[in-house]
Amino acid sequence: MKKKSRSFGGAVAGGAAMAGAALGAAAVILSDKKNQEKIKKTIDGISREAVVIGKNIKKKAEEFKKNTKKKENKTRKTVKKVVKKAAAKKSTSPAKR
């Protein structure tokens, strides 16, 4: 059974949206234009950072998956060799009575 591929991008985007909503609410509350501009810049910065973090997480997850597959294939080959040797040994050894 194949496992579904899951993406962390949605979680990162959701977190960024929540942070943006909180900062947006603060911007509405504050009537000072300077403070509103600071908050807008902060929101933009957080959004960009969330995108970068999401990409890094995706990259690391893909690397992990790739490395795990390599190790799994290597283990399978080793097991096949051991089983083959054991079968060969068993068929060539004399039967005990």
C-alpha positions as CSV (number, residue, x, y, z in Angstrom):
1,M,0.0,0.0,0.0
2,K,1.4,3.4,-1.0
3,K,1.6,6.1,1.6
4,K,0.2,9.5,0.5
5,S,2.8,12.2,0.1
6,R,2.3,14.9,2.7
7,S,3.4,18.5,2.4
8,F,4.5,20.8,5.2
9,G,3.9,23.8,3.0
10,G,0.3,24.0,4.0
11,A,1.2,24.1,7.7
12,V,3.8,26.8,7.1
13,A,1.4,28.8,5.0
14,G,-1.2,28.5,7.7
15,G,1.2,29.6,10.4
16,A,2.2,32.6,8.3
17,A,-1.4,33.5,7.7
18,M,-2.2,33.3,11.4
19,A,0.8,35.5,12.2
20,G,-0.3,37.9,9.4
21,A,-3.8,38.1,10.7
22,A,-2.5,38.9,14.2
23,L,-0.2,41.6,12.9
24,G,-3.0,42.9,10.6
25,A,-5.3,43.2,13.6
26,A,-2.6,45.1,15.5
27,A,-2.3,47.4,12.4
28,V,-6.0,48.2,12.5
29,I,-5.9,49.0,16.2
30,L,-2.9,51.3,15.8
31,S,-3.9,54.5,14.0
32,D,-0.4,55.8,13.7
33,K,0.7,55.5,10.0
34,K,4.4,54.9,11.0
35,N,3.4,51.9,13.1
36,Q,1.1,50.6,10.4
37,E,4.0,50.7,7.9
38,K,6.3,48.9,10.3
39,I,3.7,46.2,10.8
40,K,3.2,45.8,7.0
41,K,6.9,45.4,6.5
42,T,7.0,42.8,9.3
43,I,4.2,40.9,7.7
44,D,6.0,40.9,4.3
45,G,9.2,39.7,6.0
46,I,7.4,36.9,7.9
47,S,5.7,35.8,4.7
48,R,8.9,35.7,2.8
49,E,10.6,33.8,5.6
50,A,7.7,31.3,5.8
51,V,8.2,30.5,2.1
52,V,11.9,30.0,2.5
53,I,11.3,27.7,5.6
54,G,8.7,25.8,3.7
55,K,11.1,25.2,0.8
56,N,13.9,24.1,3.1
57,I,11.6,21.7,4.9
58,K,10.4,20.2,1.6
59,K,14.1,19.8,0.4
60,K,15.1,18.1,3.7
61,A,12.1,15.8,3.6
62,E,13.0,14.8,0.0
63,E,16.6,14.2,0.9
64,F,15.6,12.1,3.9
65,K,13.2,10.0,1.7
66,K,16.0,9.5,-0.9
67,N,18.5,8.4,1.7
68,T,16.1,6.1,3.3
69,K,15.3,4.4,0.0
70,K,19.0,3.9,-0.7
71,K,19.5,2.3,2.7
72,E,16.4,0.1,2.2
73,N,17.7,-1.1,-1.1
74,K,21.1,-1.8,0.3
75,T,19.6,-3.8,3.2
76,R,17.4,-5.8,0.8
77,K,20.4,-6.7,-1.3
78,T,22.4,-7.8,1.8
79,V,19.5,-10.0,3.0
80,K,19.1,-11.6,-0.4
81,K,22.9,-12.5,-0.4
82,V,22.7,-14.0,3.1
83,V,19.6,-16.0,2.2
84,K,21.2,-17.2,-1.0
85,K,24.4,-18.3,0.9
86,A,22.4,-20.0,3.5
87,A,20.3,-21.9,0.9
88,A,23.5,-22.9,-1.0
89,K,25.2,-24.1,2.2
90,K,22.1,-26.1,3.2
91,S,21.8,-27.8,-0.2
92,T,25.6,-28.8,-0.3
93,S,26.0,-30.0,3.3
94,P,25.5,-33.7,3.9
95,A,22.3,-34.9,5.4
96,K,22.6,-35.9,9.1
97,R,20.9,-39.1,10.2
